[in-house]
């Protein structure tokens, strides 16, 4: 084989590799699985289960509004009391099954720029953590809004660390992008029913 042919093959391989690297999203380049589009005629399933749901499958009514948190699909659904508003938000969910709570609860308190106080069990696992972070601080894990549930130490809140959304990354709470939690905060009220599944 001539050196010209080898150089052309090397050039073509390099060009194809560079084009692939540009075309693939950053997460695919880091070793994640890349899912191809289906062959014509087949049905493509939603891999993440991130889908719109109907409130009737989970609640008897929407009195006070209704929030459904689907831990598996890492999504929060909101229906307004009059059912004219439906929102679907990506969320962070608890790191492990031990930290996960499921069932019915409700919003019992709301706060703008809530201060964060780790629970005793969090401090036991992470003794280097501060005892409190002031509300509004950039390193406050609760972001710009907090909606406290009737279960102690469980909240729906914002986060400044956007890498957490869509992941198992919390110590029990449900996290949203700050812009989403502001929108939800304005629609939900004390007494809004919440179901975590």
Secondary structure as UniProt FT lines:
FT   HELIX           3..23
FT   HELIX           26..29
FT   TURN            30..31
FT   TURN            40..41
FT   TURN            47..48
FT   HELIX           55..57
FT   TURN            63..64
FT   STRAND          66..70
FT   TURN            71..74
FT   STRAND          75..79
FT   TURN            81..82
FT   STRAND          86..90
FT   STRAND          92..94
FT   TURN            98..99
FT   STRAND          103..112
FT   HELIX           120..125
FT   TURN            127..128
FT   TURN            135..136
FT   TURN            138..139
FT   TURN            141..144
FT   STRAND          145..149
FT   TURN            152..153
FT   STRAND          155..159
FT   HELIX           162..164
FT   TURN            165..166
FT   STRAND          168..170
FT   STRAND          174..177
FT   HELIX           178..187
FT   TURN            190..191
FT   STRAND          193..196
//
